[in-house]
Structure formats: C-alpha cells, structure tokens
C-alpha cells in the first residue's frame, strides 16, 4: 500500500512571514509614531495615519523582504499614507455651512482679529503675501513654490523668512 500523505498542515514561509509581521507591527508602533511626528503629521491625524499605515503594511506583506529591516519599509508606507490622506483632504470640496461656521454675532473679537491679519498681510509685498498664503494656507511645498514662481529654492525661503519677520515686527505687543 502506498504511503498516505500527511494530513497535518505544515507551516510555509508565507505563514512564517505572516506570523512574524503580526508580532512585529505592534512592537514597531512607537517608532512609527515618532517618525511620523518628526515628519510633520499633526497630533490629530496621527492615529488615522498609523492605522492606515498598518492596514497597508498588512495588505502588502507579501512584498516585505524578510532579509531587511521592518522599520524603514513601514516608515515608507506610513509616509505615503500620510501624503495620500493629506492630498485626499485637499481634494474634498468645502461644502456649505459645515466648511466654515458663521461667526456668532457677539464674536466681534475674532472678526476684528481677522481684519487685523488681513490688513497686516496687505502691507506685505505681493510676492511675500503670495508665498505666505500658498505655503501656510494651502500647504504647498517650498519646491513647488519655487517651480511655480521660477525662483531658486533659497530665494523662496528668504522671501518667507522676510515676510514672517515683518509680520512679527508689526504685531502689537500683548
């Protein structure tokens, strides 16, 4: 009689990789959080970015090279997850009252502060005002701004620094 095939399942390399990743992901969470904070992820978005990074890592676990360190691979996934979430948030249209709640009739201090900021910005040269708005309000990168305006990167940095310094000098003492 021929030998019967063994009925007990055997662990494969894929099973080993899955088990090792299952154990390694939670252990690498503090390092991933630290990396993402240093990369500029806001505290309010950090949990979402970490969750998305872990989900993507799990889905693409077959692409993990077991001979290499886990953290650089996970950091790259986390950074891409953050950039994708940020880009998605920018693409979402601001709709109606939920986008910007109307100021309360008694909230004159906020309205006055906004008018003060607009007046201060109006005093800046056009290029500095444009760079401040695109960088801080729109989140455009320095490289993008340099390309859009046809300026060297260091010139863009100088304009931003000069604009911030002027605004700080014009700000009334508290």
N, C-alpha and C positions, 0 to 999 in steps of 0.2 A: 504494500500500500504506500502511495507517495506521501511525503511529509505534508502536513496541513500548514497553511500559512498561519503565522502568529496573529491571534485575534486582538492582542493588546496594542493600542495605538502607541506609536513611537514619536518622540519629540523630534521635530525637524528644526533646521536652522531658523526658519521663519518663526516657529513657535518660541525658540530661544530669544530671538531678537525682540519679539513682541513682549515677552515676559521681562526682558531686561529694560526695555523702554518704559514699560508700565511702572517699574520700580524707580527708574532714573528721572522721569518727568517731575514728579512731586519733589524730589530731592533738589532739582535744579531751579525750582520756582524762586527762591530768594535771589539767586544770581541773575535770573531773567528780569525780575522786578528792578533790581539795582541797575542793570544795563539799560532798561527802558527809561527809568527816571533820568539817568545821565544823558540819554538820547533826546530828552525833552518831552516825554509823554507826561501830560498833566495828571495830577493825582486822581481826578475824577474819571479819567479814561483808562487808568492803569489796569483795573480789574478786567475791563472788557478786552483790552489788548492782550493781556496774559491768557485769558480764556480762549480767545481766537487763535493765539499762537499755539497753545496746547492742542486745540482741535485740528489745526493744520498739520502740526507735527505728527499727530496720531494718524491722520489720513494719509500722510506721505511717509510713513515709517518704513516702507519698502525701499525708499531712496536713501536711508541712513547707512552710511558706511561704518560698519562696526569697528573698523580699524582706526577710526578717527574720533576725536573728542566730540561729545554730545553738545556741549555748550555753544561753540561757535555756530554749529548748524542750527541750534534752537534760537540763538540770538538773531541770526539772519532771518529766520521765519518770523520772529517777533517784530523785527524792524519792518519787514514787508507788511505784516498785519497792521501795524500802526499807520504806515503810509497809506495803505488801502482804505482803512477806516476814516482817516483824515480826508482823503480825496473824496470818498463817498459822502461825507458830511458837507463838503463844499458844494457838491453837485445837487444836493437836495434843495429844492426851491423853498424859500421862506414863504410861508403862506399865512395870509391874514393876521388876525389878532394874536394867534399863538406865537408868531415870529417875534413880535415886539409889543409887549403890553403897553397900553396907553398910560401915560403918566397920570397919577392921581391929581385932581385939581389942587390939592393942598401941597403938592410936592414941588414947590417953586424952587427950592434949593437945588434940586437935581437939574431943573431946566436952566437955572442961572449958571450952574457949573458947566453944563454942555455948551451954553452960549459963550462962556469964557474960553473954553477949549477951542471952539470954532474961531473965535477972534484971535487967539494966540497962533493957531495954525495959519490963519490968513496973513499973518505978519511974516511968515517964512517965505523964502524964495520958492518959486514954483517947483523946481527940481527936488528940493528938500521935502516939501509938502507931499509931493507925489511919492517919493521913496518911503517916507514915513507911513503913509496910508497903505501902500502896496505891501510893505514888509510887516507892519504890525496889525493892520486890519484884515488884509487878505491872506497873510501868511506866505507870501511869495519868497522864495529863497534869494539869497544875495546873487547867486549865479544867474538866476532867471532875470532879476532886475538889471544886472549888468548887460545881459544879452538884449533885453528889450530896449534899453536906452543906448546901447552901443558904447558903453563906458567900460573902462577896466574895472575889475573887481575891487581893487583898493580905492578907487575913486568913489565907488558906491558906498563903501564902508566909511570913507571920510565924510561924505555928504550926510549919511545917517548920524554919525558921531556929532558933527557940527549942528545938525538940527536938534538933536537931543540936548546938547549943551545950551543952545539958545533958549529952548523951551524951559529948561531948568533955571536959567538966569531970569527969565521973565515971570516965573511962577511967584506969586506973592507969598511972603513969609506967613507961617501959620501961628 
